[in-house]
Amino acid sequence: MRDLNLYNFKRALPRMSWTQENLYNLWRRSLGELANEADFTRTQKTLFQQRWIAKRLVRAYHGDFINEKTFKHVRPRWGQTEDYATQLNKWAKLSKAVDKDVKARRQEIDGGEQEELPPVGSLMFSEVERRIDVVIFRACMAHSVYDARRMVVHGQVLLNGKKHQNANTRLAPGDMVSVDPKVISFLQPKVPSADMSSEELAADEPKVVTSAYSTPNPSSSQPQSSNPIHDKSLTPFQLPAYASPFIFIPAYLEVSFATCSVVYVRHPTARPGYSEIPTPYDADGEVVRLAWEWYSKVRPRNRSKRQLAREPENRQ
């Protein structure tokens, strides 16, 4: 990347990262002094400026590690029927004539009842969520998507049991990604430094969990070593600070932390009022809608299925 200053406090652009600086920028964008920058309810900015600001925010989180030319080709997986395309145009408010036609058609079919549309703008990032580096980050096996990319490029990731070093690969349903446990930072024991006090060293020792089903030994105050819960030779787990806002796994992934692997079960979906794609912005909000409108105008011509099948990184 040309700009290595990812967590600049002046720009405060949220990224796919667990760092404290990113959490602070995310708070500033949602509740802090920069929350009104993406509020276009009462603004003097032109429509072009609004779309560009929304595109800048969305691009920083969902695609700052992707080339702009490649990101323009990202498109949602929706049906291509004329009626559904008309509904998408109505949702994006691209044409008043289409809006009137859809409203009249629904009144004839449903007797005047309005049908709620899914947040199709968030589906624009469904192809990004298929990337192998993003899947590793969503599975909570890397602190950031940049760490996940380094894991893939350095040959520390297996795709279906074989070493894979292309970070641009888009997974197909059923693909399994395995990560070397030695490169997952929070599975490594802490190395005590010389300036650490005895209290800090005691706090870093693994905590012993007492099981409700274990029988205590009256001759010893220590728990039974035969119980695997009390076995100190197990893999340590050092959760980084301020990680709780990011510890979640999307519904389309099946993660096994015992084997450090994740299965890409299916493509992300969305329904009215709900989207499976994680995003710091409202999936049906103004920022995502304006960004969708921006890329719908600058997006290049649709590729055919034959052209998409020839792409080596797309596994369909």
Salt bridges, closest charged atoms under 4 A:
ASP3 OD2 - ARG11 NH1 2.89
GLU33 OE2 - ARG28 NE 2.70
GLU37 OE1 - ARG29 NH1 3.06
GLU37 OE2 - ARG56 NH1 3.90
ASP64 OD2 - ARG15 NH1 2.97
GLU68 OE1 - ARG59 NE 2.43
ASP83 OD1 - ARG105 NH1 3.40
ASP99 OD1 - LYS90 NZ 3.90
GLU127 OE2 - ARG77 NE 2.92
GLU127 OE1 - ARG130 NH1 2.96
GLU127 OE1 - ARG170 NH1 2.86
GLU129 OE1 - ARG138 NE 3.04
ASP133 OD2 - ARG131 NH2 3.32
ASP133 OD2 - ARG149 NH1 3.02
ASP147 OD1 - ARG150 NH2 2.20
ASP175 OD2 - ARG315 NE 2.56
ASP204 OD1 - LYS190 NZ 3.76
GLU276 OE1 - ARG266 NH1 2.79
GLU286 OE2 - ARG289 NH2 3.80
GLU293 OE1 - ARG51 NE 3.03
GLU293 OE2 - ARG289 NH1 3.10
GLU311 OE1 - ARG170 NH2 2.48
GLU311 OE2 - ARG303 NH1 2.12
